[in-house]
Amino acid sequence: MGLGKTLSMLTAASLTAESAKSFANGLTGDPMQTNIKATLVIVPSASHYICGQQTKRFCAASALQAQHRWCMTGTPIQNRLDDLCALIRFLKVPYLDNAFSFGNYISKPIEQNQSYGVARLRSLLKSICLRRTTELLTVPEPTINVRRLDFTDEERQSYNDVAVSHKRAMDEIISGKRKGNPQLGLCQAILRLRRFCNNGHSDREIAGSTTQNAENMFGYLQQTGKTVCACCSKELSTFGDIEDPHSGVFASCSHLFCPACIYRFQSNRATGGFQCPTCGTWSEHTGPELGDVSQQIPRSFNGADCFNTKLAALYDDIIQYQQSEKGIIFTSWRDTISVISSLLQATSIGHRIVEGSMSIPDRKTSLEQFQSDPNCTILLMTFGTGSAGLNLTAASRIHIVEPQWNPSVESQAIGRAVRLGQKKNVTVTRYIMKNTVEEVRHHFLRRTDARR
């Protein structure tokens, strides 16, 4: 939990310190099996982790009986109203503390496009939320730079070739010459073009790998709004991180599951054997075997010249400040992290990696080294593992390699450095390739922000 929320909670908890101490001294046994009464129950910055109303974590937190309940989080509710319903149930808000009442009074009217549903939601949030707005903080607003880059002639031709090949395939599907789903084809085309903007020709070298196929599938599900567990319908924000309850895992049949359902249906937990509850397919393992992400693309490099336009621009920005500042590079894809890591290794720039396939201890080690080691100037992170819940005030430079579908994901990533304790002005740089799907997406998000 960050410094600001910690201070806020200490102020509230100081009124009940003696009761809280007595409660802590008397706490024994399993909260799921014990009728516990407390003065104050706090769910810290991971409040979004109890959004799954069928999880043991939610049941354990809700089973606690208390006079006061707080949810402390800066992570926005951005997926479904059911996520908010879970927090309302934990807080025991009168009348709305069960799924039926919340759905009947809030969710259904909104889903039916009834204006009074939104009015009710606003009234509810106004009644129960305490917002510490940016006006109350002493942290200066970050400087936002957008670098719009031109492809080289060769890159533009390759980009157009990718677009033409996907268009041809979609035309054949629409005309009936081949079987397929045109909507799926469109999403795959957008995803492939976005990846080309990041990786350039390197995208060809890793095409067909297990990691990329899984990332492609998850990217398609994101674009179609179907990133939910095939068993419990829980919304999932990333994949491949079995230690994150909001991270999905692909079975060999390509069905996506949350870690809780994977564990629930594993027949042999020692070997990871799993039988899909949806189709019955047996999987010896779940998810891609990723290995060391920094070694996935063995190549011989000679500086930054052999990399594409976007990564060369990223490198140029890094060398401008690496002697005096630290930076964080955010991207959606592990293969992009791999390519950037190879670039940094080739140019002797100290860096660390944090991504979903790493264990919690390994991530912690990487974060500690980045924070404390003056020779480690860059941290490479995927949005799914590094955009929420971390305090990285050692960094004053943020690089957003590609625009995100959900703008709040970028805001959360920037918030890792723009927070209490930051002593420098933070500069954020976004990279957009001109006349590509990236530029279309960027303009759409800017128009959306302007209407708010």
Sine and cosine of phi, psi and omega as CSV:
sin_phi,cos_phi,sin_psi,cos_psi,sin_omega,cos_omega
0.00,0.00,0.70,-0.71,-0.07,-1.00
-0.94,0.35,0.23,-0.97,-0.05,-1.00
-0.86,0.51,-0.69,0.72,-0.04,-1.00
-0.88,0.48,-0.74,0.67,0.00,-1.00
-0.93,0.36,-0.55,0.84,0.04,-1.00
-0.89,0.46,-0.71,0.70,0.01,-1.00
-0.90,0.45,-0.64,0.77,0.02,-1.00
-0.88,0.47,-0.68,0.73,-0.04,-1.00
-0.95,0.30,-0.57,0.82,0.05,-1.00
-0.88,0.47,-0.61,0.79,0.04,-1.00
-0.89,0.46,-0.70,0.72,-0.01,-1.00
-0.95,0.32,-0.65,0.76,-0.10,-1.00
-0.97,0.26,-0.38,0.92,-0.04,-1.00
-0.87,0.49,-0.43,0.90,0.02,-1.00
-0.96,0.29,-0.30,0.95,-0.06,-1.00
-0.79,-0.61,0.49,0.87,-0.11,-0.99
-0.88,0.47,-0.69,0.72,-0.04,-1.00
-0.91,0.42,-0.66,0.75,0.01,-1.00
-0.91,0.41,-0.64,0.77,0.01,-1.00
-0.90,0.43,-0.64,0.77,0.02,-1.00
-0.89,0.45,-0.69,0.73,0.03,-1.00
-0.89,0.45,-0.64,0.76,0.03,-1.00
-0.89,0.46,-0.71,0.71,-0.03,-1.00
-0.91,0.42,-0.64,0.77,-0.02,-1.00
-0.92,0.39,-0.48,0.88,-0.04,-1.00
-0.99,-0.11,0.05,1.00,-0.07,-1.00
-0.98,0.17,0.92,-0.39,0.07,-1.00
-0.66,-0.75,0.38,-0.93,0.08,-1.00
0.99,0.15,-0.11,-0.99,-0.05,-1.00
-1.00,0.03,0.83,-0.55,-0.01,-1.00
-0.88,0.48,-0.36,0.93,0.02,-1.00
-0.96,0.27,-0.36,0.93,-0.07,-1.00
-0.94,-0.34,0.01,1.00,-0.11,-0.99
-0.85,-0.53,0.68,-0.73,0.06,-1.00
-0.99,0.11,1.00,-0.07,-0.15,-0.99
-0.99,-0.15,0.67,-0.74,0.11,-0.99
-0.86,-0.52,0.76,-0.65,-0.03,-1.00
-0.71,-0.70,0.33,-0.94,0.08,-1.00
-0.99,0.17,-0.61,0.79,-0.09,-1.00
-0.62,-0.79,0.77,-0.63,0.10,-0.99
-0.85,-0.52,0.81,-0.59,-0.05,-1.00
-0.86,-0.51,0.78,-0.63,0.22,-0.98
-0.97,-0.26,0.91,-0.41,-0.17,-0.99
-0.96,0.26,-0.53,-0.85,-0.16,-0.99
-0.88,0.48,-0.22,0.98,0.03,-1.00
-1.00,-0.06,0.52,0.86,0.01,-1.00
-0.83,0.56,-0.53,0.85,-0.01,-1.00
-0.93,0.37,-0.19,0.98,0.02,-1.00
-0.98,0.18,-0.19,0.98,0.07,-1.00
-0.97,-0.23,0.33,0.94,-0.01,-1.00
-0.95,0.31,-0.40,0.92,0.04,-1.00
-0.98,0.19,0.95,-0.32,-0.14,-0.99
-0.96,0.27,-0.13,0.99,0.03,-1.00
-0.97,-0.23,0.02,1.00,-0.07,-1.00
-0.99,0.11,0.40,-0.92,0.04,-1.00
-0.90,0.43,-0.55,0.83,0.00,-1.00
-0.88,0.47,-0.70,0.72,0.02,-1.00
-0.91,0.41,-0.71,0.71,-0.03,-1.00
-0.88,0.47,-0.65,0.76,0.00,-1.00
-0.91,0.41,-0.69,0.73,0.00,-1.00
-0.92,0.40,-0.66,0.76,-0.03,-1.00
-0.95,0.33,-0.44,0.90,-0.04,-1.00
-0.95,0.32,-0.35,0.94,0.02,-1.00
-0.93,0.37,0.72,-0.69,0.04,-1.00
-0.98,-0.20,0.78,-0.63,-0.09,-1.00
-0.47,-0.88,0.39,-0.92,0.07,-1.00
-0.98,0.20,-0.49,0.87,-0.05,-1.00
-0.72,-0.69,0.64,-0.77,0.03,-1.00
-0.71,-0.70,0.67,-0.74,0.01,-1.00
-0.74,-0.68,0.63,-0.78,0.22,-0.98
-0.90,-0.43,0.86,-0.51,-0.03,-1.00
-0.92,-0.39,0.93,-0.38,0.02,-1.00
-0.36,-0.93,0.57,-0.82,0.13,-0.99
-0.97,-0.26,0.00,1.00,-0.02,-1.00
-0.99,0.12,0.84,-0.54,-0.10,-0.99
-0.95,0.30,0.50,-0.87,0.21,-0.98
-0.97,0.24,0.92,-0.39,-0.15,-0.99
-0.72,-0.69,0.04,1.00,-0.06,-1.00
-0.96,-0.27,-0.92,0.38,-0.07,-1.00
-0.64,-0.76,0.40,-0.92,0.08,-1.00
-0.91,0.42,-0.39,0.92,0.04,-1.00
-0.87,0.49,-0.52,0.86,0.04,-1.00
-0.89,0.45,-0.69,0.73,0.05,-1.00
-0.92,0.40,-0.60,0.80,0.02,-1.00
-0.84,0.54,-0.64,0.77,0.00,-1.00
-0.89,0.46,-0.67,0.74,0.01,-1.00
-0.93,0.37,-0.61,0.79,0.05,-1.00
-0.89,0.45,-0.64,0.77,0.03,-1.00
-0.91,0.41,-0.66,0.75,0.04,-1.00
-0.89,0.46,-0.66,0.75,-0.02,-1.00
-0.95,0.30,-0.21,0.98,0.00,-1.00
0.88,0.48,0.67,0.74,0.06,-1.00
-0.90,0.43,0.81,-0.59,-0.08,-1.00
-0.81,0.58,0.65,-0.76,0.04,-1.00
0.96,0.29,-0.55,0.83,-0.05,-1.00
-0.99,-0.14,0.14,0.99,-0.11,-0.99
-1.00,0.07,0.41,0.91,0.18,-0.98
-0.63,-0.78,0.45,-0.89,-0.14,-0.99
-0.88,0.47,-0.59,0.81,-0.04,-1.00
-0.91,0.42,-0.73,0.68,-0.03,-1.00
-0.91,0.42,-0.67,0.74,0.00,-1.00
-0.89,0.45,-0.68,0.73,0.02,-1.00
-0.91,0.42,-0.68,0.74,-0.04,-1.00
-0.93,0.36,-0.57,0.82,-0.11,-0.99
-1.00,-0.07,-0.52,0.85,-0.10,-0.99
-0.89,-0.45,-0.86,0.51,-0.19,-0.98
-0.91,0.42,-0.79,0.62,-0.09,-1.00
-0.88,0.48,-0.72,0.70,0.03,-1.00
-0.86,0.51,-0.61,0.79,0.01,-1.00
-0.93,0.37,-0.70,0.72,0.01,-1.00
-0.90,0.44,-0.45,0.89,0.03,-1.00
-1.00,-0.05,0.20,0.98,0.05,-1.00
0.87,0.49,0.59,0.81,0.07,-1.00
-1.00,-0.01,0.81,-0.59,-0.09,-1.00
-0.88,0.47,-0.52,0.86,-0.02,-1.00
-0.93,0.36,-0.37,0.93,0.06,-1.00
-0.91,0.42,-0.71,0.71,0.05,-1.00
-0.91,0.42,-0.64,0.77,0.02,-1.00
-0.88,0.47,-0.66,0.75,0.04,-1.00
-0.90,0.43,-0.66,0.75,0.01,-1.00
-0.89,0.46,-0.70,0.72,0.03,-1.00
-0.88,0.47,-0.66,0.75,0.02,-1.00
-0.89,0.45,-0.66,0.75,0.02,-1.00
-0.88,0.47,-0.76,0.65,-0.04,-1.00
-0.90,0.43,-0.61,0.79,0.03,-1.00
-0.90,0.44,-0.52,0.86,-0.05,-1.00
-0.98,0.20,-0.51,0.86,-0.15,-0.99
-0.92,-0.40,-0.16,0.99,-0.12,-0.99
-0.97,-0.22,0.70,-0.72,0.20,-0.98
-0.94,-0.35,0.91,-0.42,-0.07,-1.00
-0.97,-0.26,0.81,-0.58,0.12,-0.99
-1.00,-0.08,1.00,-0.04,-0.12,-0.99
-0.97,0.23,0.24,-0.97,-0.04,-1.00
-0.89,0.46,-0.41,0.91,0.00,-1.00
-0.90,0.43,-0.39,0.92,-0.03,-1.00
-1.00,0.04,-0.16,0.99,-0.06,-1.00
-0.99,-0.10,0.40,-0.92,0.05,-1.00
-0.99,-0.12,0.04,1.00,0.00,-1.00
-0.98,0.20,0.82,-0.58,-0.01,-1.00
-0.94,0.35,0.47,-0.88,0.05,-1.00
-0.90,0.44,0.61,-0.79,-0.01,-1.00
-0.95,0.32,0.42,-0.91,0.13,-0.99
-1.00,0.07,0.82,-0.58,-0.05,-1.00
-0.96,-0.27,0.84,-0.54,0.08,-1.00
-0.89,-0.46,0.68,-0.73,0.08,-1.00
-0.89,-0.46,0.88,-0.48,0.03,-1.00
-0.99,-0.16,0.94,-0.33,0.06,-1.00
-1.00,-0.07,0.87,-0.49,-0.18,-0.98
-0.91,-0.41,0.54,-0.84,0.06,-1.00
-0.99,-0.16,0.70,-0.72,0.16,-0.99
-0.90,0.45,0.44,-0.90,0.27,-0.96
-0.95,0.32,0.22,-0.98,0.01,-1.00
-0.86,0.51,-0.65,0.76,-0.01,-1.00
-0.92,0.40,-0.68,0.73,0.01,-1.00
-0.91,0.42,-0.64,0.77,0.01,-1.00
-0.89,0.46,-0.66,0.75,0.02,-1.00
-0.90,0.43,-0.67,0.74,0.02,-1.00
-0.91,0.42,-0.67,0.74,0.04,-1.00
-0.87,0.49,-0.72,0.69,0.02,-1.00
-0.89,0.45,-0.59,0.80,0.03,-1.00
-0.88,0.47,-0.67,0.74,0.04,-1.00
-0.89,0.46,-0.71,0.70,-0.01,-1.00
-0.89,0.46,-0.69,0.73,-0.03,-1.00
-0.91,0.41,-0.65,0.76,-0.02,-1.00
-0.90,0.43,-0.64,0.77,0.03,-1.00
-0.95,0.33,-0.61,0.80,0.03,-1.00
-0.90,0.44,-0.65,0.76,0.03,-1.00
-0.88,0.47,-0.69,0.73,0.00,-1.00
-0.90,0.44,-0.65,0.76,0.01,-1.00
-0.93,0.37,-0.62,0.79,0.05,-1.00
-0.88,0.48,-0.63,0.78,0.00,-1.00
-0.93,0.38,-0.58,0.81,0.04,-1.00
-0.93,0.37,-0.72,0.70,-0.02,-1.00
-0.90,0.43,-0.60,0.80,-0.01,-1.00
-0.98,0.19,-0.14,0.99,0.01,-1.00
1.00,0.04,0.10,0.99,0.00,-1.00
-0.96,0.29,-0.37,0.93,0.04,-1.00
-0.56,-0.83,0.41,-0.91,0.00,-1.00
-0.99,0.15,0.48,-0.87,0.04,-1.00
0.40,-0.92,0.10,-0.99,-0.01,-1.00
-0.94,-0.33,0.92,-0.40,-0.04,-1.00
-0.88,0.47,-0.55,0.83,0.04,-1.00
-0.91,0.42,-0.69,0.72,0.06,-1.00
-0.88,0.47,-0.67,0.75,0.00,-1.00
-0.88,0.48,-0.63,0.77,0.02,-1.00
-0.91,0.41,-0.70,0.71,0.01,-1.00
-0.90,0.43,-0.64,0.76,0.03,-1.00
-0.90,0.43,-0.62,0.79,0.03,-1.00
-0.90,0.44,-0.73,0.69,0.01,-1.00
-0.87,0.49,-0.70,0.71,-0.02,-1.00
-0.89,0.46,-0.70,0.71,-0.01,-1.00
-0.90,0.43,-0.63,0.78,0.01,-1.00
-0.93,0.37,-0.61,0.79,0.05,-1.00
-0.90,0.44,-0.67,0.74,0.00,-1.00
-0.92,0.38,-0.59,0.81,0.03,-1.00
-0.88,0.47,-0.62,0.78,0.02,-1.00
-0.86,0.50,-0.54,0.84,0.01,-1.00
-0.99,0.15,-0.80,0.60,-0.22,-0.97
-0.99,-0.15,-0.29,0.96,-0.02,-1.00
0.86,0.50,-0.71,-0.70,-0.02,-1.00
-0.92,0.39,-0.35,0.93,0.03,-1.00
-0.89,0.46,-0.41,0.91,0.01,-1.00
-0.88,0.47,-0.53,0.85,0.02,-1.00
-0.94,0.35,-0.59,0.81,-0.08,-1.00
-0.92,0.38,-0.50,0.87,-0.04,-1.00
-0.97,-0.25,0.05,1.00,0.01,-1.00
-0.87,0.49,0.70,-0.71,0.02,-1.00
1.00,0.00,-0.10,1.00,0.02,-1.00
-0.94,0.33,0.39,-0.92,-0.01,-1.00
-0.86,0.51,-0.69,0.72,-0.02,-1.00
-0.88,0.48,-0.73,0.68,-0.05,-1.00
-0.93,0.38,-0.63,0.78,0.02,-1.00
-0.86,0.50,-0.67,0.74,0.02,-1.00
-0.92,0.40,-0.68,0.74,0.02,-1.00
-0.91,0.41,-0.61,0.79,0.06,-1.00
-0.88,0.47,-0.70,0.72,0.00,-1.00
-0.89,0.45,-0.70,0.72,0.00,-1.00
-0.92,0.40,-0.62,0.79,0.05,-1.00
-0.88,0.47,-0.64,0.77,0.05,-1.00
-0.90,0.44,-0.70,0.72,0.00,-1.00
-0.89,0.46,-0.58,0.81,0.06,-1.00
-0.89,0.46,-0.68,0.73,-0.05,-1.00
-0.92,0.38,-0.48,0.88,-0.01,-1.00
-0.99,-0.13,0.04,1.00,0.04,-1.00
0.94,0.34,0.54,0.84,-0.07,-1.00
-0.85,-0.52,0.49,0.87,0.02,-1.00
-0.99,0.11,0.93,0.36,0.01,-1.00
-0.79,-0.62,0.44,-0.90,0.04,-1.00
-0.90,0.44,0.74,-0.67,-0.03,-1.00
-0.92,0.38,-0.24,0.97,-0.03,-1.00
-0.98,-0.20,-0.81,0.59,-0.11,-0.99
-0.96,-0.28,-0.03,1.00,0.03,-1.00
0.91,0.41,0.37,0.93,0.06,-1.00
-0.95,0.31,0.67,-0.74,0.02,-1.00
-0.95,0.32,0.71,-0.71,-0.04,-1.00
-0.87,-0.50,0.69,-0.72,-0.09,-1.00
-0.98,-0.19,-0.31,0.95,0.03,-1.00
-0.44,-0.90,-0.09,-1.00,0.01,-1.00
-0.61,-0.79,0.35,-0.94,0.12,-0.99
1.00,0.03,-0.04,1.00,-0.02,-1.00
-0.94,-0.35,1.00,-0.07,-0.13,-0.99
-0.94,0.34,-0.22,0.98,0.01,-1.00
-1.00,0.00,-0.12,0.99,0.01,-1.00
-0.97,-0.25,0.88,-0.48,-0.04,-1.00
-0.90,0.43,-0.27,0.96,0.03,-1.00
-0.98,-0.19,0.27,0.96,0.01,-1.00
-0.95,-0.31,0.73,-0.69,-0.02,-1.00
-1.00,0.04,0.34,-0.94,0.07,-1.00
-0.76,-0.65,0.75,-0.66,0.02,-1.00
-1.00,0.02,0.78,-0.63,0.19,-0.98
-0.98,0.18,0.19,-0.98,-0.03,-1.00
-0.91,0.42,-0.33,0.94,0.04,-1.00
-1.00,0.09,0.03,1.00,0.03,-1.00
0.98,0.20,0.10,1.00,0.13,-0.99
-0.97,0.24,0.59,-0.81,-0.06,-1.00
-0.98,-0.19,0.73,-0.68,-0.03,-1.00
-0.72,-0.69,0.44,-0.90,0.13,-0.99
-0.99,0.14,0.36,-0.93,-0.02,-1.00
-0.85,0.52,-0.56,0.83,-0.01,-1.00
-0.90,0.45,-0.66,0.75,0.00,-1.00
-0.96,0.29,-0.57,0.82,0.08,-1.00
-0.86,0.51,-0.74,0.67,-0.01,-1.00
-0.90,0.43,-0.61,0.79,-0.04,-1.00
-0.90,0.43,-0.61,0.79,-0.10,-1.00
-0.97,-0.22,0.10,1.00,0.05,-1.00
-0.93,0.36,0.80,-0.61,0.03,-1.00
-0.99,0.16,-0.57,0.82,-0.01,-1.00
-0.74,-0.68,0.99,-0.15,-0.10,-0.99
-0.96,0.29,-0.29,0.96,0.03,-1.00
-0.95,0.30,-0.59,0.80,-0.03,-1.00
-0.97,-0.24,-0.15,0.99,0.00,-1.00
1.00,0.10,0.19,0.98,0.01,-1.00
-0.87,0.49,0.65,-0.76,-0.14,-0.99
-0.51,-0.86,0.75,-0.66,0.09,-1.00
-0.95,-0.31,0.86,-0.52,-0.06,-1.00
-0.88,0.47,0.83,-0.55,0.01,-1.00
-0.96,0.29,-0.20,0.98,-0.02,-1.00
-1.00,0.04,-0.74,0.67,-0.07,-1.00
-0.88,-0.48,-0.15,0.99,0.03,-1.00
0.99,0.10,0.03,1.00,-0.01,-1.00
-0.93,0.36,0.67,-0.74,0.01,-1.00
-1.00,0.00,0.70,-0.71,0.04,-1.00
-0.84,-0.54,0.79,-0.61,0.07,-1.00
-0.94,0.34,-0.59,0.81,0.03,-1.00
-0.67,-0.74,0.33,-0.94,0.07,-1.00
-0.88,-0.48,0.72,-0.69,0.04,-1.00
0.99,0.12,0.29,-0.96,-0.01,-1.00
-0.96,0.29,0.55,-0.83,0.15,-0.99
-1.00,0.06,0.95,-0.32,-0.24,-0.97
-1.00,-0.07,-0.56,0.83,-0.03,-1.00
0.93,0.36,-0.39,-0.92,-0.02,-1.00
-0.99,0.16,0.92,-0.38,-0.12,-0.99
-0.90,0.45,-0.48,0.88,-0.05,-1.00
-0.97,0.25,-0.15,0.99,-0.03,-1.00
-0.91,-0.40,0.22,0.98,-0.11,-0.99
-0.97,0.26,-0.33,0.94,-0.01,-1.00
-0.83,-0.56,1.00,0.08,0.00,-1.00
-0.95,0.32,0.90,-0.44,-0.01,-1.00
-0.56,-0.83,0.30,-0.95,0.11,-0.99
-0.98,-0.22,0.83,-0.56,-0.10,-1.00
-0.91,-0.42,0.45,-0.89,0.05,-1.00
-0.73,-0.68,0.96,0.29,-0.04,-1.00
0.97,0.26,-0.30,-0.95,-0.09,-1.00
-1.00,0.05,-0.10,0.99,-0.12,-0.99
-0.91,0.40,-0.42,0.91,-0.06,-1.00
-1.00,0.03,0.09,1.00,0.01,-1.00
-0.98,-0.18,0.28,-0.96,-0.07,-1.00
-0.96,0.29,0.05,-1.00,-0.13,-0.99
-0.86,0.51,-0.71,0.70,-0.06,-1.00
-0.90,0.43,-0.72,0.70,-0.03,-1.00
-0.94,0.34,-0.54,0.84,0.09,-1.00
-0.90,0.44,-0.63,0.77,0.05,-1.00
-0.92,0.40,-0.64,0.76,0.06,-1.00
-0.86,0.51,-0.71,0.70,0.01,-1.00
-0.88,0.48,-0.69,0.72,0.01,-1.00
-0.86,0.51,-0.63,0.78,0.01,-1.00
-0.93,0.37,-0.64,0.77,-0.05,-1.00
-0.90,0.43,-0.70,0.71,-0.08,-1.00
-0.93,0.36,-0.24,0.97,0.03,-1.00
-0.96,0.29,-0.42,0.91,-0.10,-1.00
-0.79,-0.62,-0.08,1.00,-0.20,-0.98
-0.88,0.47,-0.33,0.95,0.02,-1.00
-0.98,0.17,-0.31,0.95,-0.10,-1.00
-0.79,-0.61,-0.27,0.96,-0.04,-1.00
-0.67,-0.74,0.23,-0.97,0.07,-1.00
-0.90,-0.44,0.44,-0.90,-0.05,-1.00
-0.69,-0.72,0.38,-0.92,0.07,-1.00
-0.87,-0.50,0.72,-0.69,0.03,-1.00
-0.93,-0.36,0.86,-0.51,0.00,-1.00
-0.95,-0.30,0.69,-0.72,0.11,-0.99
-0.52,-0.86,0.28,-0.96,0.00,-1.00
-0.99,0.10,-0.38,0.93,-0.26,-0.97
-0.86,-0.51,0.66,-0.75,0.00,-1.00
-0.93,0.37,-0.55,0.84,0.00,-1.00
-0.93,0.37,-0.52,0.85,0.10,-1.00
-0.92,0.40,-0.65,0.76,0.09,-1.00
-0.85,0.53,-0.66,0.75,-0.01,-1.00
-0.89,0.46,-0.71,0.71,0.00,-1.00
-0.90,0.43,-0.70,0.71,0.00,-1.00
-0.91,0.42,-0.65,0.76,0.04,-1.00
-0.86,0.51,-0.66,0.76,0.04,-1.00
-0.89,0.45,-0.63,0.78,0.05,-1.00
-0.88,0.47,-0.72,0.69,-0.02,-1.00
-0.92,0.39,-0.61,0.79,0.06,-1.00
-0.90,0.44,-0.68,0.73,-0.04,-1.00
-0.90,0.43,-0.44,0.90,-0.04,-1.00
-0.95,-0.31,0.23,0.97,0.12,-0.99
0.86,0.52,0.67,0.75,0.08,-1.00
-0.98,-0.22,0.87,-0.49,-0.04,-1.00
-0.91,0.42,0.74,-0.67,-0.04,-1.00
-0.43,-0.90,0.27,-0.96,0.08,-1.00
-0.74,-0.67,0.32,-0.95,-0.05,-1.00
-0.83,-0.55,0.66,-0.75,0.16,-0.99
-0.74,-0.68,0.91,-0.43,0.02,-1.00
-0.50,-0.87,0.13,-0.99,-0.26,-0.96
-0.89,0.45,-0.45,0.89,-0.06,-1.00
-0.98,0.17,-0.16,0.99,-0.02,-1.00
-0.99,0.17,0.53,-0.85,0.07,-1.00
-0.95,0.30,0.32,-0.95,0.02,-1.00
-0.86,0.52,-0.71,0.70,0.04,-1.00
-0.87,0.50,-0.63,0.77,0.01,-1.00
-0.91,0.41,-0.65,0.76,0.05,-1.00
-0.88,0.47,-0.69,0.72,-0.01,-1.00
-0.87,0.49,-0.67,0.74,0.02,-1.00
-0.88,0.47,-0.70,0.72,0.01,-1.00
-0.89,0.46,-0.68,0.74,-0.01,-1.00
-0.91,0.41,-0.68,0.74,0.00,-1.00
-0.90,0.43,-0.64,0.77,0.02,-1.00
-0.91,0.42,-0.66,0.76,0.02,-1.00
-0.89,0.45,-0.67,0.74,-0.04,-1.00
-0.93,0.37,-0.58,0.82,-0.18,-0.98
-0.95,-0.32,-0.42,0.91,-0.10,-1.00
-1.00,0.06,0.90,-0.43,-0.01,-1.00
-0.92,0.40,-0.32,0.95,0.01,-1.00
-1.00,0.07,-0.17,0.99,0.05,-1.00
-0.98,-0.19,0.97,-0.23,-0.14,-0.99
-0.97,-0.24,-0.23,0.97,-0.07,-1.00
-0.77,-0.63,0.67,-0.75,0.12,-0.99
-0.88,-0.48,0.84,-0.55,0.04,-1.00
-0.99,-0.13,0.81,-0.58,-0.06,-1.00
-0.64,-0.77,0.55,-0.83,0.20,-0.98
-1.00,0.08,0.50,-0.87,-0.01,-1.00
-0.85,0.52,-0.61,0.79,-0.09,-1.00
-0.91,0.42,-0.49,0.87,-0.06,-1.00
-0.97,-0.26,-0.28,0.96,-0.12,-0.99
-0.82,-0.57,0.09,1.00,-0.09,-1.00
-1.00,-0.03,-0.02,1.00,-0.03,-1.00
-0.53,-0.85,0.57,-0.82,0.18,-0.98
0.99,0.14,0.07,1.00,-0.04,-1.00
-0.91,-0.42,0.52,-0.86,0.08,-1.00
-0.92,-0.40,0.95,-0.31,-0.08,-1.00
-0.81,-0.59,0.86,0.52,-0.06,-1.00
-0.97,0.26,-0.08,1.00,0.12,-0.99
-0.92,0.39,-0.39,0.92,-0.03,-1.00
-1.00,-0.06,0.66,-0.75,0.09,-1.00
-0.83,-0.56,0.09,1.00,0.07,-1.00
-0.81,-0.59,0.77,-0.64,0.03,-1.00
-0.85,-0.52,0.76,-0.65,0.03,-1.00
-0.89,-0.45,0.88,-0.48,0.08,-1.00
-0.98,-0.17,0.96,-0.28,-0.17,-0.99
-0.94,0.34,-0.61,0.79,0.01,-1.00
-0.62,-0.79,0.52,-0.86,0.00,-1.00
-0.92,0.39,0.56,-0.83,-0.04,-1.00
-0.99,-0.16,0.42,-0.91,0.08,-1.00
-0.91,0.41,-0.60,0.80,-0.03,-1.00
-0.95,-0.31,0.93,-0.36,-0.06,-1.00
-0.89,0.46,-0.43,0.90,0.01,-1.00
-0.92,0.39,-0.40,0.91,0.06,-1.00
-0.90,0.44,-0.68,0.73,0.05,-1.00
-0.91,0.42,-0.66,0.75,-0.01,-1.00
-0.88,0.47,-0.65,0.76,0.04,-1.00
-0.91,0.42,-0.63,0.78,0.02,-1.00
-0.90,0.45,-0.71,0.71,0.01,-1.00
-0.89,0.46,-0.56,0.83,-0.01,-1.00
-0.92,0.39,-0.18,0.98,0.07,-1.00
-0.92,0.40,-0.47,0.88,-0.02,-1.00
-0.95,-0.31,-0.52,0.85,0.00,-1.00
-1.00,0.01,1.00,0.02,-0.05,-1.00
-0.33,-0.94,0.14,-0.99,0.02,-1.00
-0.85,0.53,0.71,-0.71,-0.05,-1.00
0.97,-0.24,-0.24,0.97,0.03,-1.00
-0.97,0.25,0.82,-0.57,-0.07,-1.00
-0.97,-0.23,-0.09,1.00,-0.03,-1.00
-0.86,-0.51,0.32,-0.95,0.15,-0.99
-0.96,0.29,0.73,-0.69,-0.06,-1.00
-1.00,-0.10,0.72,-0.70,0.06,-1.00
-0.92,-0.40,0.80,-0.60,0.01,-1.00
-0.94,-0.35,0.76,-0.65,0.02,-1.00
-0.85,-0.53,0.81,-0.58,0.09,-1.00
-0.96,-0.28,0.57,-0.82,-0.04,-1.00
-0.90,-0.44,0.85,-0.52,-0.05,-1.00
-0.77,-0.64,0.81,-0.58,0.09,-1.00
-0.99,0.11,0.77,-0.64,-0.04,-1.00
-0.92,0.39,0.55,-0.84,0.07,-1.00
0.82,0.57,0.70,0.71,0.03,-1.00
-0.69,-0.72,0.04,-1.00,0.07,-1.00
-0.88,0.47,-0.45,0.89,0.04,-1.00
-0.89,0.45,-0.70,0.72,-0.02,-1.00
-0.92,0.39,-0.63,0.78,0.05,-1.00
-0.87,0.49,-0.72,0.70,0.00,-1.00
-0.91,0.42,-0.67,0.75,-0.02,-1.00
-0.88,0.47,-0.72,0.70,0.01,-1.00
-0.90,0.44,-0.62,0.78,0.01,-1.00
-0.89,0.46,-0.70,0.71,-0.01,-1.00
-0.91,0.42,-0.61,0.79,0.01,-1.00
-0.91,0.41,-0.64,0.77,0.04,-1.00
-0.91,0.41,-0.62,0.79,0.03,-1.00
-0.90,0.44,-0.68,0.73,0.02,-1.00
-0.90,0.44,-0.60,0.80,-0.03,-1.00
-0.92,0.40,-0.47,0.88,-0.02,-1.00
-0.99,0.15,-0.23,0.97,-0.06,-1.00
-0.98,0.20,0.00,0.00,0.00,0.00
